[in-house]
Amino acid sequence: MKEVREKILTDIDAERERQDSLHPQRLPLPMRFITIMEEAGEVAQAMQENDTEGIYRELIETAASCVRMAEQVLQVKDNDV
């Protein structure tokens, strides 16, 4: 199971890198949250289509979007100190 988790975390990290290269701009936190909800909706759509590969891909994109928002929250917190 550890190998599976390592693959997932590696895929999330790769998606984070891709996100930064495609969309380097910083968005307000509410917009980041909207992005997460959009990605989660795409997970639901892939589930309705019974698309296992799509489900995995969208879960990775959703998780990476959550990481991106968490990074921004920590950066804001660190700058407030």
Buried (B, 14 or more C-beta within 10 A) or exposed (E): EEEEEEEBEEBBEEBBEEBEEEEEEEBEEEEBBEBBEEBBEBBEEBEEEEEEEBBBBBBBBBBBBBBBBEEBEEEEEEEEE
